[in-house]
């Protein structure tokens, strides 16, 4: 019984990656080339640390029209570094 109480929590990474990828596609449709983590946070309501973790995992589908993704002054992703 005690084991069931403390069942391991597992994140569904694919779900979050898909949500962020869809938001990035929406930004492209609106003409965005440079995006901030705050804008992604605003659109998804996902915690900032989770968004950053998803970018670190490297499994996102980032549209080719996006040139740069930043967190304040830090570049998180750039098309120059990922071609």
C-alpha atoms as one frame of an Amber mdcrd trajectory, in Angstrom:
protein
   0.000   0.000   0.000   2.795   2.414   0.916   4.431   1.864  -2.508   1.349
   3.095  -4.351   1.371   6.374  -2.438   4.827   7.259  -3.700   4.446   6.158
  -7.287   7.188   7.600  -9.473   6.093  10.677 -11.401   7.076  10.583 -15.067
   6.922  13.515 -17.439   5.416  13.017 -20.847   8.216  14.774 -22.749   6.648
  14.219 -26.168   3.525  16.083 -25.124   5.476  19.131 -23.987   7.776  19.027
 -27.024   4.754  18.919 -29.325   3.112  21.845 -27.485   6.231  23.995 -27.850
   6.720  22.965 -31.495   3.125  23.981 -32.250   3.624  27.350 -30.571   6.789
  27.898 -32.611   4.821  27.164 -35.804   2.210  29.711 -34.695   4.937  32.317
 -34.176   6.194  31.689 -37.721   2.660  32.137 -39.094   2.594  35.531 -37.371
   5.928  36.540 -38.902   8.240  36.032 -35.903  11.884  35.151 -36.593  13.292
  35.903 -33.140  11.484  34.542 -30.088  12.042  34.741 -26.348  11.469  32.043
 -23.743   9.033  34.458 -22.083   6.902  34.516 -25.241   6.865  30.714 -25.302
   5.966  30.695 -21.608   3.133  33.161 -22.221   1.681  31.015 -25.025   2.065
  27.613 -23.304   1.846  28.411 -19.568   4.617  25.839 -19.043   7.163  26.669
 -16.343  10.262  28.390 -17.671  12.600  25.719 -16.295  10.593  23.015 -18.099
  10.768  24.967 -21.377  14.544  25.320 -20.996  14.890  21.600 -20.203  12.959
  20.719 -23.353  15.303  22.863 -25.448  18.303  21.163 -23.814  16.910  17.734
 -24.724  17.130  18.748 -28.389  14.041  16.896 -29.664  12.053  19.941 -30.778
  10.901  20.543 -34.328  11.953  24.144 -34.879  10.693  25.721 -38.109  13.460
  26.868 -40.464  12.013  30.405 -40.480  12.999  30.907 -36.838  16.436  32.485
 -36.579  16.923  32.767 -32.814  15.412  31.879 -29.447  16.654  33.808 -26.405
  16.273  33.830 -22.654  16.933  37.452 -21.759  20.438  38.053 -23.213  21.367
  34.367 -23.504  20.867  32.665 -26.861  19.162  29.312 -26.260  18.941  28.309
 -29.923  20.177  29.854 -33.162  19.785  28.769 -36.781  23.462  29.699 -37.310
  24.517  27.028 -34.799  22.004  24.398 -35.896  22.150  24.290 -39.707
